[in-house]
Amino acid sequence: MKSQNDKITFILNGEKVSYAGNPMDRLVDVLRENFEFTGVKEGCGEGECGACSVLLDGKNVPSCIIPVATVQNKEIYTVEGLREVKMFQILVNSFADAGAVQCGFCTPGMMISAYALLQSNNNPTDDEIREAISGNFCRCTGMNMIIEAIKLAVNRLGETE
Amino acid sequence: MIFRTMSVQRQNIPDKISDAINRVDAFDKCTGKTKYINDFKFDGMLYAKTLRSTRPRAKIKSIHIPELPDGYYIVDKNDVPGRNRVKILIYDQPFFAEDVVNYIGEPILLVVGPHREKILHILSQIEVNYEDLEPVLTMDDALSADSPRIFGRDNCFVDYKYYKGNPEKAFANAQKIIQRTYRTGYQEHIYIEPQGVIGLFEDGKIKVYGSIQCPYYVKRALAEGLDFDEDKIRVIQVATGGAFGGKEEYPSIIAGQVAFASIKTKRPVKLILDRKEDIIATTKRHPSITHYRTALDENNNIIAMDVDIKFNAGAYAGLSDVVLQRGMFSAAGVYNVPNIIVRGRAVCTNNVPAGAFRGFGAPQVFFAVESHFDEIAEEIGENPLDFRMRHIIKKGERTSTGGILRQEVKLPQMVERVNELSHIRNKWKRYSEQKGSIRRGIGISMFYHGCGFTGKGEEIIQGKATLRKYPDGKVEILVSNVEMGQGALTALRKIVARTLQIPIQDVIYENPDTDRVPDSGPTVASRTVMIVGGLLKKCAEEMKSRWNQQDKMEISRVYKHPDYIQWDQEAMCGDAYPTYSWGINVVEIKVDTITYEITPEKVWAIFDVGIPIDEKMLRGQFDGGIVQGLGYAYMEIMQSSNGKLIQDSITDYIIPTANDVPEIVSETIDNPYEYGPFGAKCAGELPFVGAAPALASAVRNALHTEISQIPITPEMLMKICEKNK
């Protein structure tokens, strides 16, 4: 029997949760299987493609190469937890308006990386945008419309301030 | 159970069909609401993992399977109730290997059970005892007389020839003959969502959900493998995270596997490939070797071509026959070559089978023909643009297969426009005279894509589309074509809504379910908008004429080729396609002559896709196709060594990221096609075709060297340039 101390506890999308399974389980599996946040996608399983990106204490990280043990007492956000957040909604509208979504499989991870960027930098340059999403593969769009979507969101955020 | 796809945002359709609207699926995809195959769970669902061949060619002498814990199963060739062959064009690849394996990655069996870690553990304990056979690893080996015969008498799945005019006579009269050989490498799709399916066996009926392009291909493959009546098989597409041709024929194999597994276990079975498996085992773009022999007259006009095309098909035939045909029908490029003979072979080797990939055989041959035009121009001392312009085919002239071009070819206007935007004429001359270690280069390509299926394909399929009106005024699209990122859910709705003059949210279009939709054909060959959209437009026009008289109605249309189409498949003579879309790409690059690194700086592209159905979605196709094509040209290296792919992970196989893509300026030129909806032609594959030849052309401009191979790696450039010194 496991004691309370064997559990991994963390904040997930604003709520305190705990996980009693193997601490070496991949974060992506825990989020998808145990907490059913399937907005986290798995594209490669080796931390290259960025589809599984989540916010870990505000930074975008690939959840497929993170053992759940390392998120003890930390704060995780997936796209599901950001749906009511204004900056995220502006990003969603901007992605839709700029035509930045095609098959959509990379999109939640892309949104996470864009959100992480805008949280830390409210006026990024083109190069900073490119760098911020360079760990998120997209095979459909050719990337430029995604970069434009993020620029559109930056402008809209500026207008709302 | 029907998966409602999404709540569609309210939008009115603009009067001008090309004016952009927002995609109906964007919000759900951004917020993680869209469910892909791996997001579905069913009660009691089991997981499956595949044991694959580790040998390029071997007999399976025995397989040692450890004692299985309760609730775990092996599913293999003995569990196939029907014929253990996946029907694509011919019955070739088994669902599960029988007594031999023919490529590394070939599926042998599934381990199925409730816990994935345990499944992996069982897999690691299985021992296959092989007796290696001599493999055939390259096309050269396959075609040499003393290599083993692994398919037919000549190791070719097909060996085709067609001709126009009298090439022999023209070559006899030639003033000059120029010969070159061009090679292209593998390309991997890297759809971001790996392949996956779920099989369920309930009440004597098989249901398969999957990330697929062609629900009815899967259904027909299941009917053969299961030996079930078609009404006992139901295939449902779920949101598909990219495909690019990679989910055209391959899903039929894994759909069969989970169907057999769910019958054996009496449970739903989910099979999701991990990325490495997906790279090792699923189809690729065919590597190619194309030889051109071209005859010029005294004015340096091309009077004849002799073209030999070889595609490395891998171990099973798959779709190689038709991929090759599209390549062969691209042999003359966009030019009027009065005399031409083209031979094409799909060569069997003990490598992973190659298959459908955006462009479908055309990109390999367009790289070759456009490179050849550059190199002929160089040899005769002419500007490559002027040399091309002298040969561009015109309306009323005959294509390489002897079909008459009935639509205006707007390439001359497109060339002028691309020159206005890019200044290629001036830059090409200026860059030709450069010195120094950092050089610039600018290059051009001209290309087309034949719209819809090749030859009689559309006539054979006879795609049927249905439109249904409900009493609440809503209208439902019933077709088997899928959304895979290209925008079908939005484009087909837009065509129907615009024709009926109703808002887009009143048009329902669910992911296809073969129990609900007719077979409107597969989602391939850039045919969805032009062919199926054309059928839906006709249905909608009919519905509109009776709109006020009937609350409920259902209208169907079946595709028929325009009357003018003539095609002789035996001779490969006539109209290979009902019409063509056209493109011009100009690519400007920077090359560092110390590191031999290439950086694409800017791309200009002009496309004739008839009338654009939506400018914004089309830009998505243009940008995406071009970037994928640039990757093919200089980044995406995949080689097979002893039948094993060297770059077998997403870490080793490099695709362009946000840091690699240049600015892309694209425009369309209107050229309505009478039989397309609102004048639309094909658009999905076309933008891929021209990027690689234009980039290669730019490298020639920068470095004054022949480029006969893609991908153009720094190592390769260094070798060429060192040799030239």
Chai-1 contact restraints between the chains, C-beta under 6 A:
chainA,res_idxA,chainB,res_idxB,connection_type,confidence,min_distance_angstrom,max_distance_angstrom,comment,restraint_id
A,T38,B,D39,contact,1.0,0.0,6.0,A-B,restraint_1
A,G39,B,G32,contact,1.0,0.0,6.0,A-B,restraint_2
A,G43,B,I192,contact,1.0,0.0,6.0,A-B,restraint_3
A,C44,B,R275,contact,1.0,0.0,6.0,A-B,restraint_4
A,C44,B,I650,contact,1.0,0.0,6.0,A-B,restraint_5
A,G45,B,D274,contact,1.0,0.0,6.0,A-B,restraint_6
A,G45,B,R275,contact,1.0,0.0,6.0,A-B,restraint_7
A,E46,B,T651,contact,1.0,0.0,6.0,A-B,restraint_8
A,E48,B,I650,contact,1.0,0.0,6.0,A-B,restraint_9
A,E48,B,T651,contact,1.0,0.0,6.0,A-B,restraint_10
A,C49,B,I650,contact,1.0,0.0,6.0,A-B,restraint_11
A,A51,B,I192,contact,1.0,0.0,6.0,A-B,restraint_12
A,V79,B,T31,contact,1.0,0.0,6.0,A-B,restraint_13
A,V79,B,G32,contact,1.0,0.0,6.0,A-B,restraint_14
A,E80,B,G32,contact,1.0,0.0,6.0,A-B,restraint_15
A,R83,B,T31,contact,1.0,0.0,6.0,A-B,restraint_16
A,V92,B,C30,contact,1.0,0.0,6.0,A-B,restraint_17
A,F95,B,C30,contact,1.0,0.0,6.0,A-B,restraint_18
A,A96,B,N22,contact,1.0,0.0,6.0,A-B,restraint_19
A,A96,B,A26,contact,1.0,0.0,6.0,A-B,restraint_20
A,G99,B,K616,contact,1.0,0.0,6.0,A-B,restraint_21
A,G99,B,G620,contact,1.0,0.0,6.0,A-B,restraint_22
A,V101,B,A26,contact,1.0,0.0,6.0,A-B,restraint_23
A,V101,B,K29,contact,1.0,0.0,6.0,A-B,restraint_24
A,Q102,B,G485,contact,1.0,0.0,6.0,A-B,restraint_25
A,Q102,B,G620,contact,1.0,0.0,6.0,A-B,restraint_26
A,C103,B,G241,contact,1.0,0.0,6.0,A-B,restraint_27
A,C103,B,G242,contact,1.0,0.0,6.0,A-B,restraint_28
A,C103,B,G485,contact,1.0,0.0,6.0,A-B,restraint_29
A,G104,B,K29,contact,1.0,0.0,6.0,A-B,restraint_30
A,G104,B,T34,contact,1.0,0.0,6.0,A-B,restraint_31
A,F105,B,I192,contact,1.0,0.0,6.0,A-B,restraint_32
A,F105,B,E193,contact,1.0,0.0,6.0,A-B,restraint_33
A,F105,B,G241,contact,1.0,0.0,6.0,A-B,restraint_34
A,C106,B,I192,contact,1.0,0.0,6.0,A-B,restraint_35
A,T107,B,K29,contact,1.0,0.0,6.0,A-B,restraint_36
A,T107,B,C30,contact,1.0,0.0,6.0,A-B,restraint_37
A,P108,B,G32,contact,1.0,0.0,6.0,A-B,restraint_38
A,M111,B,C30,contact,1.0,0.0,6.0,A-B,restraint_39
A,R130,B,A658,contact,1.0,0.0,6.0,A-B,restraint_40
A,R130,B,N659,contact,1.0,0.0,6.0,A-B,restraint_41
A,I133,B,A658,contact,1.0,0.0,6.0,A-B,restraint_42
A,S134,B,T657,contact,1.0,0.0,6.0,A-B,restraint_43
A,S134,B,A658,contact,1.0,0.0,6.0,A-B,restraint_44
A,S134,B,N659,contact,1.0,0.0,6.0,A-B,restraint_45
A,F137,B,I192,contact,1.0,0.0,6.0,A-B,restraint_46
A,R139,B,I190,contact,1.0,0.0,6.0,A-B,restraint_47
A,R139,B,Y191,contact,1.0,0.0,6.0,A-B,restraint_48
A,R139,B,I192,contact,1.0,0.0,6.0,A-B,restraint_49
A,R139,B,G242,contact,1.0,0.0,6.0,A-B,restraint_50
A,C140,B,G242,contact,1.0,0.0,6.0,A-B,restraint_51
A,C140,B,G485,contact,1.0,0.0,6.0,A-B,restraint_52
A,C140,B,G624,contact,1.0,0.0,6.0,A-B,restraint_53
A,T141,B,G620,contact,1.0,0.0,6.0,A-B,restraint_54
A,T141,B,G624,contact,1.0,0.0,6.0,A-B,restraint_55
A,G142,B,D623,contact,1.0,0.0,6.0,A-B,restraint_56
A,G142,B,G624,contact,1.0,0.0,6.0,A-B,restraint_57
A,G142,B,V627,contact,1.0,0.0,6.0,A-B,restraint_58
A,G142,B,V661,contact,1.0,0.0,6.0,A-B,restraint_59
A,M143,B,A658,contact,1.0,0.0,6.0,A-B,restraint_60
A,M143,B,V661,contact,1.0,0.0,6.0,A-B,restraint_61
A,N144,B,D623,contact,1.0,0.0,6.0,A-B,restraint_62
